[in-house]
């Protein structure tokens, strides 16, 4: 019984220690979110001048011109969700920076009649101890 309990505790602790493994950073060191089911379209989320910028990237992480694509974002809390105002810009979208700890639920469409692809981002601004980056874009566990 002690062995099973010790193993369970160690497994749980290891899971917490490597909690952000798998977060991918893009060419501008922003957080990558998937905008396709087959990894052919991505969004790179960066923060600058009090706004979040979401660049649309292709499978080779090259910028894509935004024309027919659309993005709808819901923020706020689960109890009080809020539709976020999005501005379409060359190469992507901008939106106001959410409050710390809020989730952003993004609905990306390649064309107006396409099925929406859902991407989620927890905007956690707490600093990661090893790398000093905000948790929402920490990639300490990323394999180099």
TORTIMAR-39590 format. One record per residue (C-alpha): x, y, z; residue number from 1; residue in three letters. Coordinates in Angstrom, 3 decimals, decimal comma. Each point is the difference from the previous one (the first is absolute). Layout:
BEGIN
        c1        c2        c3   nr  rest
         X         Y         Z  NUM   ALA
...
# end
This chain:
BEGIN
        c1        c2        c3   nr  rest
     0,000     0,000     0,000    1   UNK
     2,830     2,430     0,857    2   UNK
     1,688    -0,722    -3,332    3   UNK
    -3,170     0,752    -1,965    4   UNK
    -0,602     3,204     1,949    5   UNK
     3,620     1,148    -0,454    6   UNK
    -0,168    -0,748    -3,741    7   UNK
    -3,263     1,930    -0,312    8   UNK
     1,431     3,028     1,828    9   UNK
     3,172    -0,012    -2,121   10   UNK
    -2,004    -0,264    -3,224   11   UNK
    -2,227     2,909     1,038   12   UNK
     2,997     2,145     1,030   13   UNK
     1,793    -0,716    -3,288   14   UNK
    -3,145     1,014    -1,886   15   UNK
    -0,043     3,351     1,784   16   UNK
     3,705     0,596    -0,543   17   UNK
    -0,349    -0,442    -3,752   18   UNK
    -3,441     1,561    -0,269   19   UNK
     0,688     2,156    -3,018   20   UNK
     1,857    -2,516    -2,112   21   UNK
    -1,297    -0,014    -3,539   22   UNK
    -0,624     3,744    -0,301   23   UNK
     1,335     1,030    -3,371   24   UNK
     1,447     3,434    -0,719   25   UNK
    -0,115     1,592    -3,429   26   UNK
     2,534     2,000    -2,009   27   UNK
    -0,693     3,130     2,095   28   UNK
     0,202    -1,931     3,313   29   UNK
    -3,789     0,127     0,339   30   UNK
    -2,277    -2,830     1,107   31   UNK
    -1,210    -2,238    -2,823   32   UNK
    -3,665    -1,019    -0,087   33   UNK
    -1,393    -2,386    -2,602   34   UNK
    -2,366     1,420    -2,616   35   UNK
    -0,444    -3,303    -1,893   36   UNK
    -0,678    -3,655     0,674   37   UNK
     3,121    -1,116    -1,888   38   UNK
     2,609     2,590     1,112   39   UNK
    -0,014     1,879    -3,318   40   UNK
    -1,131     3,310     1,517   41   UNK
     1,144     1,583     3,262   42   UNK
    -0,460     3,155     1,999   43   UNK
     2,945     1,617     1,796   44   UNK
    -1,092     2,044     3,020   45   UNK
     2,314     2,817     1,070   46   UNK
    -0,501     3,006     2,256   47   UNK
     1,053     3,538    -0,895   48   UNK
    -1,194     3,502     0,859   49   UNK
    -2,842    -1,237     2,201   50   UNK
    -1,469    -2,270    -2,670   51   UNK
     0,169    -3,645    -0,924   52   UNK
     1,041    -0,541    -3,596   53   UNK
    -0,964    -3,262    -1,677   54   UNK
     1,985    -0,611    -3,170   55   UNK
    -1,311    -2,665    -2,381   56   UNK
     2,751    -2,409    -1,074   57   UNK
     0,097    -2,887    -2,465   58   UNK
     1,390    -3,503     0,624   59   UNK
     3,561     1,303    -0,499   60   UNK
    -0,586     2,792     2,565   61   UNK
    -0,001     2,634    -2,752   62   UNK
    -2,439     2,953     0,212   63   UNK
    -3,276    -0,278    -1,892   64   UNK
    -1,846     3,034    -1,353   65   UNK
    -3,354     0,373     1,723   66   UNK
    -2,839     0,480    -2,465   67   UNK
    -3,034    -2,274     0,352   68   UNK
     1,075    -1,398     3,378   69   UNK
    -1,876     1,003     3,131   70   UNK
     0,540    -0,306     3,732   71   UNK
    -2,555     0,239     2,784   72   UNK
     1,240     0,026     3,600   73   UNK
    -1,858    -0,478     3,265   74   UNK
     1,668     1,038     3,246   75   UNK
    -1,081     0,861     3,509   76   UNK
    -0,965    -2,658     2,492   77   UNK
    -2,073    -3,143    -0,312   78   UNK
    -2,766     1,701     1,963   79   UNK
     0,141     3,172    -2,088   80   UNK
     1,482    -0,607    -3,474   81   UNK
     0,682     3,071    -2,132   82   UNK
     0,374     0,301    -3,753   83   UNK
     3,393     1,615    -0,639   84   UNK
     0,372     2,753    -2,602   85   UNK
     2,306    -1,157    -2,815   86   UNK
     1,756     2,179    -2,563   87   UNK
     1,161    -1,567    -3,255   88   UNK
     3,479     1,174    -1,027   89   UNK
     2,428    -1,038    -2,726   90   UNK
     1,245    -3,448     0,939   91   UNK
    -2,387    -0,598     2,893   92   UNK
    -2,197     1,452     2,703   93   UNK
     0,326     2,181     3,104   94   UNK
    -2,029     0,054     3,193   95   UNK
     0,252     1,591     3,435   96   UNK
     2,142    -1,773     2,589   97   UNK
    -2,274    -2,056     2,283   98   UNK
     0,094     0,041     3,790   99   UNK
     2,494    -2,307     1,688  100   UNK
    -1,248    -3,566     0,234  101   UNK
    -2,749     0,383    -2,621  102   UNK
    -0,502    -2,559    -2,712  103   UNK
    -0,308     1,077    -3,612  104   UNK
    -2,123    -2,273    -2,161  105   UNK
     0,829     0,685    -3,654  106   UNK
    -2,149    -1,073    -2,947  107   UNK
     2,005     0,213    -3,218  108   UNK
    -1,555    -0,370    -3,466  109   UNK
     1,990    -0,264    -3,208  110   UNK
    -3,031     1,172    -2,022  111   UNK
    -3,418     1,326     1,053  112   UNK
    -1,700    -3,359    -0,683  113   UNK
     2,778    -2,184     1,497  114   UNK
    -0,327    -1,936     3,233  115   UNK
     1,442     1,942     2,950  116   UNK
     3,182    -1,348     1,580  117   UNK
     0,078     0,551     3,779  118   UNK
     3,243     0,982     1,755  119   UNK
     0,369     0,798     3,712  120   UNK
     2,546     2,099     1,867  121   UNK
     0,271     0,562     3,747  122   UNK
     1,455     3,483     0,431  123   UNK
     2,011    -0,667     3,171  124   UNK
     2,523     2,807     0,608  125   UNK
     1,714    -1,642     2,992  126   UNK
     3,744    -0,209    -0,702  127   UNK
     1,508    -3,439    -0,513  128   UNK
     2,927    -0,392     2,416  129   UNK
     2,468    -1,786    -2,328  130   UNK
    -0,400     2,252    -3,069  131   UNK
    -1,598     3,189     1,340  132   UNK
    -2,635     0,052    -2,757  133   UNK
    -3,724     0,340     0,704  134   UNK
    -1,615    -3,438     0,351  135   UNK
    -2,247     0,567    -3,047  136   UNK
     3,082    -0,106    -2,234  137   UNK
     2,466    -2,016     2,044  138   UNK
     1,663    -2,804    -1,922  139   UNK
     2,462    -1,323     2,586  140   UNK
    -1,047    -3,543    -0,787  141   UNK
     0,333     0,495    -3,747  142   UNK
     2,389    -2,451    -1,624  143   UNK
     2,757     1,820    -1,880  144   UNK
# end
